[in-house]
Amino acid sequence: MSTQSKPFLTPEQYLEIERLAEFKSEYYRGEMFAMAGALEAHNLITLNVASGLHQQLRSRPCRTYSNDMRINVSATGLYTYPDVVVVCGEPRFLDDRRDTLLNPTVIVEVLSESTEAYDRGRKFGLYRSLESLAEYLLVGSQVVSTELFTRQPDGSWRMVATSSLEDTLSLASIGCRLSLADVYEKVEL
């Protein structure tokens, strides 16, 4: 067993490596973490959510990005790739490369066995420091299940859960609705 620790990377070193890499990695507190590929259900749900939001936002000053848009949570130092991101108003980027978004309005994470605890816990804790973040949506990939967290005027978060294909989610911050039947279209659970 090796006792060598990983070398500490600065955010600048991470970005230099990441921008040349053939695969994606997240970054937090000086370390890079490789991201695993996703299963079919995860990919279909991500596409269904992104395309549903994109269609509804086409004529509005909002943009929808799917899993290749990196975001930086400046207050915590996290660099990560959410499954779906929406930004309304003028997007702000880390630099002229326009590959690291700073001001997401909505973040969607599709849960998988290996990331569910992290997405629900520590990652959401880090995301909450984003002043621009109004809603955080977790979508199950093994069962029909969503949890929508909405920031309240006092800074607290309210959660609404759904678990039926007949349910509809209302993302008030961006004026969009998603039916769970559409979110889980062609997904075999």
N, C-alpha and C positions, 0 to 999 in steps of 0.2 A: 504494500500500500504506500502510495506516495504522500509525503508530508509537505510537498511544495504547494504554496498557495498561488492562486491566480494572480497575474500582475494587475495592478490597479490601472485603469484606463481613465483618462479625462474624457469629458463629453466630446471634445474636439477630436480626440483619438478614435473614439467610438464612431463618430460620424464619418471620419476618413475611411475607416475599415468598412463600415456598413454600406457606404455609397459605392464601394467596389465589389461587394460580396455577391455571390450567386444565390445566397439564401438569406432570409431575414433573421435578425436577432434583436431582442429588446436590450435595454441598458438601464441599470439602476445601481447607484452607489459604487461606481467604478468597475462593475462587472457586466459582461455581455452574456446573454442567455439565448441560445439557439431556439428557434421556434419549430415545432414539429408540423408536418402536414396535417390536413384535416380530412375527416371521413366525408362520404358523400352527403349524408344528412346535413352536416355542418355547412358544407359548401352550398347546397340548395337553399337552406334557410337564409344564409348570408345574402345570396343573390336575390331571393324573393323579397327580403326586407329592403335591400338597397334599391332594387328596381321599383318597388311600391312607393318608397319615399321620393325617389327621383321623379317619377311620373307626377306626383302631386305637387312637387316644388318647381317644376319646369318654368312656370311663368312668374316665380317669386325670386327675391334676391337671396336665395339659399343654394347651397351646393351639397351634393351627396357624394361621399367617397366610400369605396369599399376597401377591404383589407390591405391595400398597399400604401395607404396614406399614414405616414408616421405622425404621431403627435408627441409633443413635449409638454410635460407637466412641470413647468419652470420651478415652482415652489418646492418640488420634491426631487427634481432631477431625473424623473422617469421618462424614458423614450420608449414608446410602445406602438403597436399596430392594432387598433381596435378592428373588429369585423366590419362595422359600418360607422361612419361619422357624418354628421350634418353640421354645417356652419351657416348661420344666417347673418347677413350683413357682409362687411368686407372681411375676407379671410386674412389673418395675420400669420406670416411665416417666419421661421427662425432666421432665414437668410434668403438671398436671391435665387437659390436653387428651388425654392417652393416645394420642398419635399417633406417639410416638418411643420405641421400646423400647430398654432399656439392657442387658438380660441374656438374649440368645438362647442356647439350648442347642445347637441345630442350625441351620445355615444351608445352603440349597441354592441354587446358581446354575446356571441352564441356559445353556450356552455358545452364543454366536453368533459369527459371523466377526469382527464388530467389537469384541466384548468379551472374547474367549477369553484373549488374552495378559494383559489386565488382571486378569480373574477368577482366573487361575492364579498370577499373580505378585504385583504390588503390592497388589491388593485382599486377597488371602489373607494377605499380610504384615501388613496393617493389622488384619484380623479376628483374627489370632492374639493380639493384645494384649487381647482380650476374655476375662477370667478365666472367665466362664460358658460360653464356647464349648467344647463337647466334640467335635463332629463338623462337618466341612465337606464337602459333597457337590457334586461337579461332574458335570453330566449333559450329554452331547453332544446337539446338535440336528440334526446332519447325518449322523451315524453312531451306531450303538448303542455307547455307551461311557460308563462312569461311573468316577469316581475318588473314593473315600471316604477322607478324612483323619480320623484319630481321634487325639485328644490322649492321650498316654501319661502314666502317673503321674509320670515324670521331666520332663514338659513338652515332650518331643519329639513329633513327629507320625508316625504310621504310615499308609501309603497302601495301599489294596487297590483294584485295577482290575478291571473286568468289561467284557465286550464281546460277550456272547451273550444272546439273548432267553431262553435257558434259565437264566441266572444269577439269583441272588437276593442282594440286599443286606441285611445285618443292621446296623441302627443300634442298637448296644448301649446307648448313653447314654439312649435313650428306649424301649428294648424293642420296636422295630418292625422289620418285614421288608418289603421291597419287591421284587417280582419285576420283572425288566426287561420281561417281556411286558406287565405292567400299566403300567409307566412309559411304554412306547412304544405303548400301545393307540391305534389309529386314526391313528398318525403315519406319514406317507409320507416316507421318507428317500430 
